[in-house]
Structure formats: structure tokens, C-alpha cells
Amino acid sequence: MIPNKTLKLSLKSLREFAKKRLPDETLIDLDARDECPMEIVRFMCSPDKLGIQLLFIPEEFGGMGGGTFDVYCVCEEMARIDLGVATAVLATFLGSDPITVGATAEQKKLWLTRIAEEGLLFAYGATEPEAGSDLGALRTTAERVGENGKVVGYRITGNKQWISNGGVADAYSILANTPGGPSWFIVEKGVKGFTHDEPEDKHGIRLSNTAALALDNVYVDADRLVGGVEGQGLNQAQAVFGYTRLMVAAFGLGAGWAALDRAIPYSTKRIQAGAPLSEKQGYTHKLIVPNVARLEAARAYIEETAERIDAGEGSLNTEGAIAKYMATEAGNLAADASIQALGGYGYTHEYMVEKIKRDVRITTIYEGTSEIMEMTISRDRWQIHLKTRGQHYHAEAQKYEELHARHSNVGADLAAMALHALAEVMEKARAARLTRHQHVLLRLGELIAYAECSASLARRAALAAENKLNEKANKRFDAAALAALSRIFAREAALRAAEDGLRWVIGAGGVGDAEIPALEAILGLPAIHRAQSGLISDLDYVADVLYGRAAKRAELAA
Ligand SMILES: Cc1cc2nc3c(=O)[nH]c(=O)nc-3n(C[C@H](O)[C@H](O)[C@H](O)COP(=O)(O)OP(=O)(O)OC[C@H]3O[C@@H](n4cnc5c(N)ncnc54)[C@H](O)[C@@H]3O)c2cc1C
């Protein structure tokens, strides 16, 4: 882990560098020209310049040994600057992850040291024209090359699609089918038979290079097989999902906030109907505050998951999926609302929010689409539901009822309602075998993500109240504001769990008409409706905090 002081200094240098070298006019120009600014990417990755690479490489290989929490902080900051540049710089970590988790000691030493010392740019080559979400459909092959009965190398043939840094990387991790199963190989640029296409003309992240790769009988020595054992590729890819999905979650968070941080100051200056937009509830309570609540709920989940990975709890794939799902969906909603918040100006290039919206769109697609995240989340929690005979989320809810007894204003009671309702919806789905409908299974994934994030934000608000947040945790909001955000978000999560849950249970034929009123009561729907009381005053309070009016209002009230 990097000391907090060093992390803060690195983030500051990053911000200052971006201010100087990547002002809005430059970003708009590069976006229009569809150009990846390689000089800037190289500068950011060079060990003697910004050296972002060093943050992530273990100290024994010449890096700074950053942990998952450090990675999240850097990814968010990078995304606030530009998601295309962030993708270009951080593709190296994705590309080198198979090495970090699966390589032999010599391979780690060689490649991780080269990344640290030479600022080597990596690309991660998994996706193929026919194998996207389903990597098992992989067609690229790696045939053994033998000498005297010993495997001395491999010949790789196939095509890779949509590879970030595909046209500019120095080295590539390539997933290919060996006789022993899918395996990662390291292939350096320029080897015979290895070519890439022209960069894709993309909707967003136009400052990143994305290209298809072609491998035609490319020879690599046997020591380029990551880990030295065939058939470990999918496991190695799985082993880092918690971590890599957290990186993309931080991208969604950073981009969402980048958009809101343009909309918020804009709305203080834009006068319509005699007053700034920032003073109009119909504006702030629709376009700004709910997006802040969703982003901060996602942040709470990201921060907790990062802390748990750093504490050695394993790769936490499902939690990584929840974090990615919530943060990237919230980032997209926030960027879209920011266009609306700027009206006609928002729809033009000059005001940047439309670029951020195009950029953040990728985060719900790459590193596992939102639908794949819903499936991952739902399948895992479904198993837990079955194993605990339906008690898992009731037991979780109880923890929040206890938390509510200690902190009555952090929304823990509302989070508990969301968790109880979720447990009942899942139980109803089990009894009526509703998950045979894939749509129901995936909708459960969404409800689970909302309920778990509401719990996480309530916990974070309680920690803030006790002054116990980790020193690197984001402190944009104080304890009172976090508590209000938590109450806003948990009301939404509870309503979704009960109302949407009921909708899908009824929609899939899980209950007859006569049973619906009883099910509404079991789900706690009347209580969840009553708990919406106070929502407008919480929205008012958060708007006041965002616009710096809270202290003044408190003074006037006193
Ligand atoms: C700009 C960009 C950069 C990228 N960078 C990289 C990179 O560096 N390395 C890399 O390896 N890949 C990269 N990718 C590829 C990316 O990870 C894939 O595009 C993504 O995983 C989805 O795969 P696909 O495009 O084949 O879509 P598909 O898998 O065909 O999915 C299409 C749609 O169907 C849905 N879907 C798929 N399966 C199911 C299912 N079983 N049930 C229900 N719905 C389903 C998906 O959610 C999606 O909405 C990049 C892509 C882009 C666009």
C-alpha cells in the first residue's frame, strides 16, 4: 500500500499535469480528430516522468506497490481527466494482470520490472469477433512446437477484436486455446505474423486507440506461456475480475462526477425565470441530487470492496461486479442528466458534457457488460439464498436494524427494508421457480446491487459519523450529508426491491390475483411507502450542501 501522503501527492501531480497538458480545448480537438495522444500517454507511463505505472507494480519489481484502494483513487482521478487517456494508461494493468496472478517468478520479474523501468505499454487481448461476453467461444489457437519430445514454443493463429492499445502497445497478453485449454501468452509487437488494423472509429473514448489484431502463425518461445502450464487462462482472467472491475467502476464514478462537476457550477450562473437554475427544485432534485446519491452509493461499495481486497479477502468477483454495475450505470445516468442540465449548451461539443457522456458509455460494455454483471451478481447471491434457506438477506437486514439503533439517521432502517424485501422476492422466485426466466434472474441482479449498495452507504455514513473512515476515503461530503444521501438512496433501493420485485413476481406468473395484497404486506410495501416521508427535505438538504447553502440556511434557522 502506498502511504496516504504519497498517494495524495501523486493525485495532485496528475491533476496539475492534466490542467497544463490536457485543457478542454486540447481534449475537444483530440476527440474531433479521433487521436490517441501518444506523447502524453508515454509521459504518464514513463518512470522518470509521471510514472503512473509505478504505483501499481510491486516494490520488489521496482514499483511503489499500490493496493486496490490506491488503484481506485488513481482510476477515478484519471477518468475525471479523460476516459480515453485513462483507458490507454490503465490498459497496461489489465494487460499485465494475467502475469500478476498467474506468471512464474521469472516471468513476473522480467515483465513487471520492464513495465516499471521501461514504461512498457501493454494491451489485453481476450475478445474475438465471435467471442465477447462468452470467452469460452475463443477460436484463437496456440499449437505446440516440439523439439526432441519437449515443447519449446507455440504458434498462435487467430483474430482479436476491440483491443485497447491494440495499435500502440509494446507487448500484448493474448488468450489462445492450447491443447490443454485456454492460456495466456505474452507477444511483443513487431514479431513475424502479428499485425493490427487501423484504429476503430468509435462513439467515445476517442483519445484511446482500439484496434483489431491478427495473428498468423506467430511463433513465441515456451517461456511466453503465462505460468508455464496450459489451460489456466480462464481461471487467471477470473482471478482478477474483482480488481479489474473495480478499476472500471472507478472510471464510471470519475466520469459521472466529471459531468456533474460541470453541471453544478453551470446551474449557479444560468438564470431562467428570474433565478439561477440551482435554486429550482424541479431542476436540482431531478437532474443533480439523485445522481449524486447513486454515485456515492457506488463509491461506498467500491471503497468497501477495495478495503476488503486489500485486507486479503480474495478477489471478490461478485462484489467487483456489483461495484462496476452500480458505478458505471450511475456514471452514465449522471452524464446524461448533465447534458440535460446544460440544455442546448450541453448538446454542443464545447461544454464537454456530451463528450463525457459518449466516453462513459463504454464502461457498461467493456470488462463485462452490465447484463453479464447482472447475471454474475444474481447467480452468486442466488446460491447463497438457497444455501441459507432464504435467510441470508434477512440476516443482513437485521445487522442494519442494529445499526439503526445506534445511528438513527444514516438510512440503515431503509436499507434493512430493502434487504428484507429482497429476501422475500427471492424466496417467492424460488418457490415458483421464476428464475427459469432469464429476465427475472437478471432483474434480481439489479435489485441485489441496489440493496447491497444501500447497505454499504449506510455503513459508510455511520463510519463518517464516528470519524472512522479510512484516511484515503473520499471526504467530499461530511457525515450529515452522507447520512442524507444514504437516506435518499436507500428509499430508492427499498422501493425498487419491493415494487420491481413484486412486478417481476407477478409478471412471471408467480402469484395469483388473490395473493397479491398478502405479498405486498410480506414485502413491506406499505412501510416502504411510508418511509418515503422526508424525501423532499433530504433532497433539499443535499442540494443546499452541493451549492454551499447549507451553513447559511442553518444560520438563518438559528
Ligand atoms: C472501446 C472498446 C475497448 C475494448 N477494450 C478491450 C480490451 O482491451 N481487451 C479485450 O479483450 N476486449 C476489449 N473490448 C471488448 C469488450 O470487452 C467486449 O465488447 C464486451 O465484453 C462485450 O462483448 P461483445 O462486444 O462481443 O458483445 P456480446 O457479448 O455479443 O454482447 C452483445 C449484447 O448482448 C448481451 N449479452 C451477451 N451475452 C448475453 C447473455 N448470455 N444473456 C443476456 N445478454 C447477453 C450483452 O450484455 C450485450 O448487451 C473493448 C471493447 C470496446 C468497444
Ligand as a Chemical Component Dictionary entry (heavy atoms), coordinates in Angstrom:
data_LIG
# 
_chem_comp.id                   LIG 
_chem_comp.type                 NON-POLYMER 
_chem_comp.pdbx_formal_charge   0 
_chem_comp.three_letter_code    LIG 
# 
loop_
_chem_comp_atom.comp_id 
_chem_comp_atom.atom_id 
_chem_comp_atom.alt_atom_id 
_chem_comp_atom.type_symbol 
_chem_comp_atom.charge 
_chem_comp_atom.model_Cartn_x 
_chem_comp_atom.model_Cartn_y 
_chem_comp_atom.model_Cartn_z 
_chem_comp_atom.pdbx_ordinal 
LIG C1  C1  C 0 -13.716 0.648   -26.928 1  
LIG C2  C2  C 0 -13.566 -0.782  -26.541 2  
LIG C3  C3  C 0 -12.421 -1.207  -25.889 3  
LIG C4  C4  C 0 -12.268 -2.554  -25.558 4  
LIG N1  N1  N 0 -11.090 -2.983  -24.990 5  
LIG C5  C5  C 0 -10.877 -4.313  -24.851 6  
LIG C6  C6  C 0 -9.582  -4.805  -24.461 7  
LIG O1  O1  O 0 -8.652  -4.035  -24.208 8  
LIG N2  N2  N 0 -9.397  -6.139  -24.399 9  
LIG C7  C7  C 0 -10.405 -7.029  -24.663 10 
LIG O2  O2  O 0 -10.156 -8.224  -24.596 11 
LIG N3  N3  N 0 -11.646 -6.595  -25.017 12 
LIG C8  C8  C 0 -11.892 -5.263  -25.124 13 
LIG N4  N4  N 0 -13.128 -4.817  -25.515 14 
LIG C9  C9  C 0 -14.182 -5.786  -25.785 15 
LIG C10 C10 C 0 -15.288 -5.776  -24.730 16 
LIG O3  O3  O 0 -14.829 -6.327  -23.538 17 
LIG C11 C11 C 0 -16.478 -6.530  -25.345 18 
LIG O4  O4  O 0 -17.016 -5.705  -26.366 19 
LIG C12 C12 C 0 -17.529 -6.875  -24.333 20 
LIG O5  O5  O 0 -17.051 -7.843  -23.447 21 
LIG C13 C13 C 0 -18.813 -7.382  -24.986 22 
LIG O6  O6  O 0 -18.567 -8.367  -25.949 23 
LIG P1  P1  P 0 -19.199 -8.218  -27.405 24 
LIG O7  O7  O 0 -18.872 -6.875  -27.925 25 
LIG O8  O8  O 0 -18.791 -9.381  -28.207 26 
LIG O9  O9  O 0 -20.762 -8.246  -27.173 27 
LIG P2  P2  P 0 -21.683 -9.536  -26.958 28 
LIG O10 O10 O 0 -21.076 -10.446 -25.972 29 
LIG O11 O11 O 0 -22.057 -10.075 -28.278 30 
LIG O12 O12 O 0 -22.939 -8.843  -26.294 31 
LIG C14 C14 C 0 -23.888 -8.066  -27.031 32 
LIG C15 C15 C 0 -25.061 -7.747  -26.100 33 
LIG O13 O13 O 0 -25.670 -8.979  -25.662 34 
LIG C16 C16 C 0 -25.668 -9.067  -24.251 35 
LIG N5  N5  N 0 -25.397 -10.459 -23.876 36 
LIG C17 C17 C 0 -24.293 -11.180 -24.144 37 
LIG N6  N6  N 0 -24.404 -12.416 -23.628 38 
LIG C18 C18 C 0 -25.606 -12.471 -23.012 39 
LIG C19 C19 C 0 -26.300 -13.479 -22.287 40 
LIG N7  N7  N 0 -25.771 -14.674 -22.080 41 
LIG N8  N8  N 0 -27.517 -13.186 -21.801 42 
LIG C20 C20 C 0 -28.082 -11.968 -21.975 43 
LIG N9  N9  N 0 -27.473 -10.978 -22.654 44 
LIG C21 C21 C 0 -26.246 -11.223 -23.169 45 
LIG C22 C22 C 0 -24.555 -8.146  -23.800 46 
LIG O14 O14 O 0 -24.761 -7.687  -22.477 47 
LIG C23 C23 C 0 -24.649 -7.026  -24.825 48 
LIG O15 O15 O 0 -25.660 -6.129  -24.446 49 
LIG C24 C24 C 0 -13.306 -3.470  -25.829 50 
LIG C25 C25 C 0 -14.483 -3.028  -26.445 51 
LIG C26 C26 C 0 -14.606 -1.714  -26.819 52 
LIG C27 C27 C 0 -15.859 -1.288  -27.549 53 
# 
loop_
_chem_comp_bond.comp_id 
_chem_comp_bond.atom_id_1 
_chem_comp_bond.atom_id_2 
_chem_comp_bond.value_order 
_chem_comp_bond.pdbx_ordinal 
LIG C1  C2  SING 1  
LIG C2  C3  SING 2  
LIG C2  C26 DOUB 3  
LIG C3  C4  DOUB 4  
LIG C4  N1  SING 5  
LIG C4  C24 SING 6  
LIG N1  C5  DOUB 7  
LIG C5  C6  SING 8  
LIG C5  C8  SING 9  
LIG C6  O1  DOUB 10 
LIG C6  N2  SING 11 
LIG N2  C7  SING 12 
LIG C7  O2  DOUB 13 
LIG C7  N3  SING 14 
LIG N3  C8  DOUB 15 
LIG C8  N4  SING 16 
LIG N4  C9  SING 17 
LIG N4  C24 SING 18 
LIG C9  C10 SING 19 
LIG C10 O3  SING 20 
LIG C10 C11 SING 21 
LIG C11 O4  SING 22 
LIG C11 C12 SING 23 
LIG C12 O5  SING 24 
LIG C12 C13 SING 25 
LIG C13 O6  SING 26 
LIG O6  P1  SING 27 
LIG P1  O7  DOUB 28 
LIG P1  O8  SING 29 
LIG P1  O9  SING 30 
LIG O9  P2  SING 31 
LIG P2  O10 DOUB 32 
LIG P2  O11 SING 33 
LIG P2  O12 SING 34 
LIG O12 C14 SING 35 
LIG C14 C15 SING 36 
LIG C15 O13 SING 37 
LIG C15 C23 SING 38 
LIG O13 C16 SING 39 
LIG C16 N5  SING 40 
LIG C16 C22 SING 41 
LIG N5  C17 SING 42 
LIG N5  C21 SING 43 
LIG C17 N6  DOUB 44 
LIG N6  C18 SING 45 
LIG C18 C19 SING 46 
LIG C18 C21 DOUB 47 
LIG C19 N7  SING 48 
LIG C19 N8  DOUB 49 
LIG N8  C20 SING 50 
LIG C20 N9  DOUB 51 
LIG N9  C21 SING 52 
LIG C22 O14 SING 53 
LIG C22 C23 SING 54 
LIG C23 O15 SING 55 
LIG C24 C25 DOUB 56 
LIG C25 C26 SING 57 
LIG C26 C27 SING 58 
# 
